[in-house]
């Protein structure tokens, strides 16, 4: 898990569109903290500081300590609403993290030792099916990424969740199947070398097309019918 981020915040008393617009004009972003069997807490944060943390690239997968009225609250960002034109943040939802609780998060995967994969050395391609894994983690043990070793993988091999060693305190949120995370596939050049019968220009060899029964010429049939009348 990335180091916890700290974000100063202030409580807000007024809700509604008018109050939110006023906060945005003042360079603030309205937000709410919910969860933990407590009533939602309305807050606002500085827009510049929020944008700075968003630009780190791991804001949504980091624990954020909100400092509200002298108190620190451990939270996890759950949603950031952006303006459809300017992409400026307009609202943030934070999930309050209860002590000793668990949370479902999306954690990115990274692949290691690609140079030690015989399949990749031969020109195979790593086809990533899932770039993130849905995990259930302990609040204080959220991994920043999941590392997957591809040493020894050949073309045609698949990597399933069952062969991935997850960090302590984490487990897959999907438990009803052994889903695929990535596969090693042959590039088109290798497929052609293995016997692709299509022509280079994309046309099919006429000899490979099965013969079809010829239909009766409708004009000739009509002419023959007229003569017999």
C-alpha positions in Angstrom: 0.0 0.0 0.0 1.2 3.5 -0.8 2.0 5.7 2.2 -1.1 7.3 3.7 -1.9 10.7 2.3 -2.9 13.6 4.5 -5.5 16.1 3.4 -6.7 19.0 5.5 -10.4 19.5 5.5 -13.1 21.7 7.1 -16.6 20.8 8.2 -19.4 22.3 6.2 -22.8 23.1 7.7 -24.8 23.8 4.5 -25.6 21.3 1.8 -27.3 21.8 -1.6 -26.3 23.0 -5.0 -26.1 26.7 -4.1 -23.7 26.1 -1.1 -21.6 23.8 -3.2 -21.2 26.3 -6.0 -20.2 28.9 -3.5 -17.5 26.6 -2.2 -16.1 25.9 -5.7 -15.9 29.7 -6.4 -13.8 29.9 -3.3 -11.4 27.2 -4.5 -12.9 24.5 -2.3 -14.3 21.1 -3.2 -17.4 19.8 -1.3 -17.0 16.2 0.0 -18.6 13.7 2.3 -17.3 11.0 4.7 -19.6 8.0 5.1 -19.6 4.5 6.6 -18.3 3.0 9.8 -21.9 2.9 11.3 -21.8 6.7 11.7 -23.7 9.5 10.2 -22.2 11.0 7.1 -19.9 14.0 7.7 -20.0 16.9 5.3 -16.7 18.5 4.6 -14.8 20.5 2.0 -11.1 20.4 1.0 -8.8 22.7 -0.9 -9.0 22.2 -4.6 -5.3 22.8 -5.3 -4.2 20.2 -2.7 -6.8 17.7 -4.0 -5.6 18.1 -7.6 -2.0 17.6 -6.4 -2.9 14.4 -4.8 -5.0 13.2 -7.7 -2.0 13.8 -9.9 0.0 11.2 -8.0 -1.9 8.5 -9.8 -2.6 6.4 -6.7 -5.0 8.7 -4.9 -7.9 6.3 -5.3 -5.9 3.4 -4.0 -4.4 5.2 -1.0 -5.6 5.6 2.6 -6.2 9.3 3.1 -6.1 10.8 6.6 -8.5 13.7 6.7 -7.8 16.3 9.3 -11.1 17.7 10.4 -11.4 20.1 13.3 -8.2 18.8 14.9 -9.2 15.1 14.4 -7.6 12.6 12.0 -10.0 10.3 10.2 -8.7 7.3 8.2 -10.6 7.1 4.9 -10.4 5.6 1.5 -11.5 7.7 -1.6 -14.4 6.0 -3.3 -15.5 8.5 -6.0 -14.3 11.8 -7.4 -16.8 13.7 -9.6 -15.1 15.7 -12.3 -16.5 18.6 -14.4 -17.4 17.2 -17.8 -15.5 20.0 -19.7 -12.7 21.2 -17.4 -12.1 18.0 -15.5 -11.9 20.0 -12.3 -12.9 18.0 -9.2 -16.5 18.9 -8.1 -17.2 16.4 -5.3 -15.4 13.6 -3.4 -16.8 10.6 -1.5 -14.6 9.2 1.3 -15.3 5.9 3.0 -14.6 5.9 6.7 -12.3 3.0 7.7 -13.3 1.3 10.9 -10.5 -0.1 13.0 -9.9 -3.8 12.3 -12.4 -3.8 9.4 -12.0 -5.0 5.8 -12.6 -3.2 2.5 -13.0 -4.2 -1.1 -10.6 -2.5 -3.4 -9.2 -2.7 -7.0 -5.5 -3.2 -7.0 -3.3 -3.0 -10.2 -1.2 -5.9 -11.3 2.4 -5.8 -12.5 4.3 -8.5 -14.3 7.8 -9.4 -13.4 10.7 -11.3 -15.1 9.4 -11.1 -18.6 12.9 -11.7 -19.9 12.8 -15.1 -18.2 9.7 -16.2 -20.1 10.5 -18.6 -23.0 7.2 -17.7 -24.7 7.9 -14.0 -24.7 11.5 -14.6 -25.9 10.1 -16.4 -28.9 8.0 -13.4 -29.8 4.9 -14.3 -27.9 2.7 -11.5 -26.5 1.4 -11.1 -23.0 -2.3 -10.6 -23.3 -3.5 -9.0 -20.1 -7.2 -9.9 -19.4 -7.4 -8.1 -16.0 -5.3 -5.0 -15.3 -6.7 -4.8 -11.7 -7.8 -7.4 -9.2 -10.8 -7.0 -6.9 -9.5 -7.8 -3.4 -11.0 -7.9 0.1 -8.2 -6.4 2.3 -7.7 -5.5 5.9 -7.9 -1.7 6.3 -4.3 -1.3 7.3 -2.9 -3.9 4.8 -4.1 -2.6 1.4 -1.4 -3.5 -1.2 -0.3 -0.9 -3.7 0.0 -3.5 -6.5 0.1 -7.3 -7.0 3.2 -8.7 -8.5 2.9 -11.7 -10.9 6.0 -13.6 -12.0 6.0 -14.9 -15.6 9.2 -16.9 -15.4 9.0 -20.0 -17.4 5.8 -19.2 -19.2 5.3 -20.5 -22.7 3.1 -19.4 -25.6 -0.4 -20.9 -24.8 0.0 -20.7 -21.0 -2.6 -18.9 -18.9 -2.2 -17.2 -15.5 -5.1 -17.8 -13.1 -5.9 -16.2 -9.8 -5.2 -19.6 -8.1 -1.5 -19.3 -8.8 -1.0 -15.8 -7.6 0.3 -15.4 -4.0 -1.7 -12.6 -2.5 -0.2 -10.5 0.4 -1.2 -11.3 4.0 -4.6 -9.9 4.9 -5.8 -9.9 1.3 -8.1 -12.4 -0.6 -9.8 -12.3 -3.9 -13.3 -10.8 -3.9 -14.3 -13.3 -6.7 -14.5 -16.8 -5.2 -16.8 -18.7 -7.5 -14.3 -19.3 -10.3 -10.6 -19.5 -11.0 -10.5 -16.6 -13.4 -7.8 -15.7 -15.9 -5.6 -12.7 -15.4 -3.4 -13.0 -18.5 -2.4 -15.3 -21.3 0.6 -15.7 -23.6 -0.5 -15.7 -27.2 1.4 -16.1 -30.5 1.7 -12.9 -32.7 0.3 -13.0 -36.2 3.7 -13.7 -37.7 4.0 -16.9 -35.7 0.5 -18.0 -36.6 1.3 -17.6 -40.3 4.5 -19.7 -39.9 2.4 -22.4 -38.3 0.3 -22.8 -41.4 -2.0 -19.9 -42.1 -3.6 -20.5 -45.5 -4.8 -16.9 -46.2 -3.0 -14.8 -48.8 -0.8 -11.9 -47.8 -3.4 -9.5 -49.4 -6.1 -10.9 -47.2 -7.8 -12.9 -50.0 -8.5 -16.6 -49.7 -6.9 -19.1 -52.1 -9.6 -20.1 -54.6 -8.5 -23.7 -54.2 -9.5 -23.6 -50.6 -13.1 -22.6 -51.4 -15.4 -25.6 -51.7 -17.4 -25.9 -54.9 -21.1 -25.0 -54.7 -24.0 -26.1 -56.7 -24.9 -23.8 -59.6 -28.4 -22.4 -59.6 -30.7 -22.4 -62.7 -30.6 -19.3 -64.8 -34.0 -17.7 -64.2 -34.1 -15.8 -67.6 -33.4 -19.0 -69.5 -36.1 -20.9 -67.6 -38.6 -18.2 -68.4 -37.7 -18.3 -72.1 -38.2 -22.0 -72.2 -41.6 -21.7 -70.5 -42.7 -19.1 -73.1 -41.8 -21.4 -76.0 -43.8 -24.2 -74.6 -47.0 -22.2 -74.3 
